[in-house]
Amino acid sequence: MKKITISLLFSLIILNINAQTFKQAYQDRANMVTQTNITTNLQEFSNLGVKTTGSVANANTLNWIKNKYLSYGYSASQIEEDPFTFGSTSSKNLIITKTGTVYPNKYVIVCGHFDSVVGPGVNDNGSGTSIILEAARILKDVPTEYSIKFIHFSGEEQGLKGSYHYANNVAYQGSNRVLDIKLVFNLDQVGGKMGNNNNTVYCDQDLGGNSSNNAASAAVTQELVTCTQLYSPLLTDIDPAESTDYMPFEAKGEVITGYFEKIRSSYPHTVNDTFANTDPVYIFNIGKASLGAIQHFAVATSTLGVNETKTGKLESTNIFPNPVKDILNIDIPDSKVKNFRFELTDLSGRVLLQKNNESKISVSGVTNGAYLGIITIGSEKIVRKILIEK
């Protein structure tokens, strides 16, 4: 029986590899993920404080996420709050539904939690939150055959409370399956650690629990590996699925997969899980991989719409070296740009340096630490995290 299962598993993997081909439109949309949006989302998430489930900061974060979706053009009817309680604690999940064109009642769930403990939780899990937001922004008007539910769970740190509530009371009611779920794709702790060689991401594979979904999960995880390699510069490795928000769905027999950082940071669940200690470039690359994977799983159209615009050349502006000791260089790829302003701010937004039209900037008078470099060109802003180390 085990040999038959393994043969079936390999057959599924081979079929899925063969079915996946590079789609230029998927790459173009993956390239619409911007380092500026990722960095800005992480900074704003950090400023919301410690998001303990049931706290004011937790509720404020949910409203911040909701307002992001409204700013992207999602309607109030697409946004749903899902309240739950455990003990004396009350909180809410946030669900945003994008309806599919062919299978409107079958769902790809893209999820991650936004609650934290002790610290602001920028890695665990502002990183996943920022990627989900960026994916939802880019895919808002992109037709997909399957419906997508972008879900932001609370209560994860207290034992997956929000996702258990949703799986047991919304997706299922008792043994009755209410939602037809194609798969669950989870993003948790994908922030990396500044200074590490963050070039590899774990793709989570279901290797235990409810064994009935293991083979299908293995096939989907292989699809995730392939998407990562097609649409991002990241390398991949396989990690057993465990202890995050896809597990309540796995217990119900649903197919699951997800991303998790390869080099594990020691900062989550501490006061040091801050913006200063995450790697926004790593999160940006996982964002690109996620865009490719979500399009594949939900079967997005392979033709760019007339209103879809590719990311401008200015987003590829390079600020280097990073970390920097003395001189910071600014390389703007568009040679026609002559007028720009550079600001160096601390993480609270206080401006420490401001220069106009200078491509070499001395930071020798700035103390060691993490800062934001903001380049303004007309109405466009490019934001990068800068680490000063002397």
N, C-alpha and C positions, 0 to 999 in steps of 0.2 A: 504493500500500500504506500509506503514511504517513497519507494522508487517511482511509482506512478505519479505521485504528487510532484516529485522533483522534475520528472520529465515534462509534466504539464506546465510547471513553473518556467522551465527553460524555453518551452515552446511559446508561452505567452510573452516572455522577454524578447525573443527573437522576432516575433510578429510585430511587437510594438516598436522595436528599433527600426525594422524595415518600413514601418508605416510613417515614421517621422522623417520629414525632409525639411531643409532650411526654407523658410518663407521670408522674403525680403520685407514684406509689410510688417511681419512680427518683429524683425530686427529694427525697422524704422521706429516702431512704437517703443521697443525696448530702449532705443536711443533717446526717446523723449523723456526718460527719467533724467532729472537734472540734479547735479551735485548741490546746487543752490537750494532747491526745494527740500532735499533730504537733510541738509545741514540746518536749514531754518526750522524744519519740523522738529528736529532733535533738540535744538536750542529752546524753542517754545515749550516743548514737552518738559524739558528740564526745569524751566522757570515755574512750572505748575506745582512743584514741590513733591512731598512724599504722598503717594496716592493710595494710602491704606484703604482697603475696601470699607465702605460706609462713611468715609471722612468727607469733609467739605472739598478737599483737594481732589479726591476721587470724582466727586460730582462735577467739579469744575472742569476736570479733564474730559469727562464724557461730553459736556457741553462744548468744549473746545473742538473735539472730534466732530461733533454734529455740525458745528458752524463751518468746519472745513468742507464737509459734503455739500452744505447749502451754497457755499462760495463756488464750488465746482459746477453747480447747476442741477444737482439732485433735488427733486421736489420733496415736500414734506410727506407726501403719501408714500415715498420710497423709503422713508426713515422711520424705524420703529424702536421704541424703548421697551426692553424686556425686564421688568422688575423681579427681583427674587430676594428671599431672606434666608438666613441661617442663624440660629440662636437669636440674639437681639440685634443682629446686623442686617441692614437693608442696603441693597445696591441695585444697579441696572446694567444689563448688557445693551449694546447698541447694534442694530441690524439694518443694513442698507441693501435693498434688493434691486438688481438690474435684470430686467426680463429678457429671456432668450427669444430668438426669432423662430426656431424650429421646435424646441423642447421647452416651452415656457414653464412647465411644471416639474422639471428635473433640474437639480441645483448642484453647481460647484460651489462649495463653501470655502472661502478664503478667510482665515481667522488668526487672531492673536490676542493676547490680553494687554490691558493698559494699567492694571493696578500694580502697586509696588509695595515693598516693605522696607523700613529703615531709611533708605535713600530715595532719590527721585526716580530711580529705575530706568535710566536712559538706555542701557544695554538691555536690561530685562524688565520691560519690553518696549521701551520707546523705539528701539530699532525696528522691531516687527511692525509697530504701529505706523511709523513713518513710511515704511515700504507699502503697506496696505493703502494708506492715504494716497500715495503717489500713483499706485496702480489704478485705484478708483478714479483719480483725476484724469488719467490718460485714456482709460477705457470707457468713460462716461457715455460717449456717443458712438462707440464702436459696436456694430452688430456682432453678437455671439449667438451661436445656435442654442447653447444651454444657458439657463439663467445663472446668475452669480449672486451669492449672498456674501457681502463683506461684513464680517462679524467681529466686533470688539468686545471681548469678554472681560468682566470684572471677577474678583474673587478667586483668581487662579492661585495666588500665593497662599490662600487658606485651604487649598485642597481641591482645586478645579471646581469651585462652587458654582460659578456662573455657567460654565460649559456643561456641567452635570445637570443643572436646572434646564438649560435649553434642550439638551439631548433627551431628557426624560419627560419634559412637559410640553415642548413645542414640536421638536422633530418626531418624537414618539409620545403617545399617551397610553401608558401601560405597555402592552405588547403590540399596540396598533401603530404602524408606521405611517405618520402623517405627511412627512416630507420625503419625496423621492430624491435621494441624495446620490449624485454620481460619484463624488469623492470629497474628502476633506483635506485641504492643504493649509497647514499651520506654519506660522512664522513666529519663532520664539528665540530670544537671546542670540541675535545675529549681529551684534554690535562690534565684536572683536575687541582688542585691547591695543591702544595706541602704542606703537613701537614693535609690535609683533609682525611677523611676515604672514599677514592674513591673505593668503592666496587660494585657500581651499575651504569649501563649505561641506558640511555633512548633509546628506540627503537621508531623511529618516524612513526606515523600512519596518513594517510590522512583522516582528519575529516571535511574538508570543500572544498571550491573552486569548482572545477568541480565534481559534486556529482556522475557522471557516473562511476568513477574509485574508489570510496570509499570502496566498498565491496571487490574488488580484492586487494586493498592496505591493508585492514585490514587482509586479509588472508596471504599476503606476510609478513606483519609485525609480525604476529604470528609465521611464519616460522623463521623469524629473531630471535625472542625470544627463540624459541626452539634451534636453532643453537648456540646461545650465551650460553645457559645452557649446551648443549652437549659438546662444545669444548673449554670452558673457565671457569675460576672460578667466573666470574662476576654474580651478580644478575641483574635483569632487571625491568624496569618500562616503561610505555607507555607515550609518549609525542606527542602532536599534531604537525603535520608537518607544518613548516612555515619558511619564510624568509631566505631560503638558496637555493643552486643551483638545487635542484630537482623541485622547484616550476614552472619554465617555462615549464617543461615536464608535470607536473600535469595539467597545464592549457590546454595542448593539449590532455588530456585524458589518459596519460600514467600512469602506475602503479609505485608508488614510495614508498621508505622506507629509513631508514638511522639511524645513531648513533649520539647522542649528549650527552655531559657529564651531569650526574644527579645533582651533586652539582656544581652549576654554578660559575665559577671564575669571579671576578670583573675586572681582568686584561686586557682582550681583548679590543682593541681600545684605549689602553693607552701605555705609554712608558715602562710600567712594564710587558707587555706581552713578557716575556723573557724566555730563557731556565731555568734560576734559579728558576722561579716561576711555572714551570710545573712539573707534576708527571710522569716520564718516565715508571714507573712500571704499572701505570694505562693504559698508551698508549700501552704498550707491551701486556697487557691482552686484550684490545680491538682489537689489531692486531690479536691475536689468534682467537678471536670470528669472526673477519672479514674473516679470512682464511676459517674457517668452513662454514660461510654463502656464500661466493663467490663460493666455491666448490659446495655447495648445489644448488644455483641458476643457475649456469652454467652447472651442472651435470658433475662433474669431474670423471675420472675413479677411481674406488674403489680399484685399485691394484697399489702398488708402482712400479715405473719404475726401471730398473736396475741401472740407473744413479742417482736415488734419494737417498740421504743419510740423515739419521736422525741426528738431532743436537747432537753434542758430549757432553759428561758429563761435560766438562770444562765450557760450557756456563751456567751451573747451579751453578757456583762458587758464594759463598755468601760473601758479605762485610757488616759487621754489627758492632755495631748498626748504624742505619741511620734514623734520625740525630745522630751525634756522638758528645761527649764532649771532651773526653781525649784519649781513646784507641780504635783504629779501629782493628777489627778482620777479618782475611781472612780465609775462609773455602773452600778449593779446594776438590771437591768430589773424585777425583782420587788420591788414596793414593800413587800411583807410582810416582806422580809428586813431585820432590824434588827441582828442580831448577826453580825459577821464579823471575821476577822483578816486583816490585810495584812502580808506580809513582803517585804522587798527583800533578795535574796541576790546574792552574786557568782556567777560561773559554776562555782566549786568548791563552792557550797552554803553558804558562810559567811553568816550572817544579819547584815545591816548596819542594817536598820530593822525595827521591829515596831510596828504600831499596831492598836488595836481600835476598830471602829465609826467610823472617820474617813474621810470621803469626799474630803478635801483634805489632801494629805500633802506636806510640804516635803522636797525632796531637795537643797537648796542645799549641804549639807555633804558630799555624795557626789561623788567625782571623776568625770570624764568616762569613759565606757565602756559596755559592754553588761552588763545585769543581768537577773535573773529577778524578776518581780513575781508573788507567789503569794497568792491570796485563798482563805481557808478558810471555808466556810459549812457547819456541821455536819460531815458526812462527805465533802462534795464539795470538790474543789480546782479552781481555775481558774488556769492558768499562762500568763503572757505574757512575751515578751521586751521589755525596756525599754532604750532607748538614752538615756543622759544626755549632752547636749552643751550647753556653756555658752559 
